[in-house]
Amino acid sequence: MERSKGPSAHLPLPVWEFVGIVASMMALNALAIDIMLPALSDIADHYQLSRANDQQWVIFAYVFGFGLPQLFFGPLSDRYGRRGLLQLCITGYIFAGLFCMMTRSFEVLLAMRFLQGVFAAGVRVIASAIVRDLMAGRAMARIMSLIMTVFMAVPILAPTLGAIVLLVAPWQWTFGILSVGGVLLLTWVSLRLPETQPAASRQPLSLRQTGRAYAQVLTTRETVGYMSASGVIFGALFAFIAASEQIFRDVFDRGDSFAIWFAGIAASLALANFVNSRIVERFGMRRISHIVLIGFTGLALTNSLILLVLGERLVLFYPLFCLTFACFGMLGSNFSAIALEPLGPIAGTASAAYGFATSTVASTFGYLVASRFDGSVVPILNGFVALGLVSLSLILITERGRLFASK
């Protein structure tokens, strides 16, 4: 049953501060991806990468590191609590960023990026578990939408920040900024965030108990269905992020103003998150996310057809793409709230399973779509359409063919 009390009734901090601190935890992940987008071509030149699209591995090495470790951080946080493990993960993230600055080979850089993704995985799992510790259902979807609205300031600003860094310092300092952000967040968490999981609610840590918890996750129909659908559709998000700098530079000849165009797309996503926070308690998570998923697929198909018929011009591509990208703002928070709602007592494990499945599936599909980039944006959009159809099929199976429920 969904909790009916407002979000503030469950929070140990003022709503604005709770939203800010959890958004900052999630923002470490976005910052680690988006700030170096303007630097990818410089990294390719520095390491003399010979194969096209090899610089995308700076993104995907991090994303792949972000996946599997979530399965371990979830049970650990259910056993030992959220706060101490969170502090440990942020510290690891800080040092990984420093090592990225100092590496002299591309292979070692990718290894350090993978390690940074590992620690970011712990931060992300614990952030979701903290929210689920305190609320569920539509209240959780609402607070997650507010968190995502604030969080989206990072994708809006990070490429611009990366471009500014490149004007005054070598590309290595795009990684240094990550460590600075980690230090600021660690200080905030240490001073203000209390433990949200009481000792009486903690779960035993053993292979048998962990296996039971994950078995519960994997036998909960709506959890499996929505985390699978989320993983598929968010492959489109990863695909665009990885190929975005190449798209604006090679297709539309806007490499110098890339950060501005990227910020506009991210702003559309942030606006959609805010709108979702205002309407989800009235209309319900399923009704909104199902409509938006269909809209996402239709918008991507329309954009692809227009570019094929009329040519690849920015004035045609950009408005429709902003609308397409905005759909993620009404999918992520609603899908995660639906998936995690039945699993409150094992919120850390459930969050870990959800995060692992979505990030691993999404990064795999994202790489497959992004690697199809050939100087045209049409293959990327066609990949969006395919991922949208697969995600919608998974939702139909999960809901036994019934869409748009008001739950």
Order of alpha helices (4+ residues) and beta strands (2+ residues): alpha-alpha-alpha-alpha-alpha-alpha-alpha-alpha-alpha-alpha-alpha-alpha-alpha-alpha-alpha-alpha-alpha
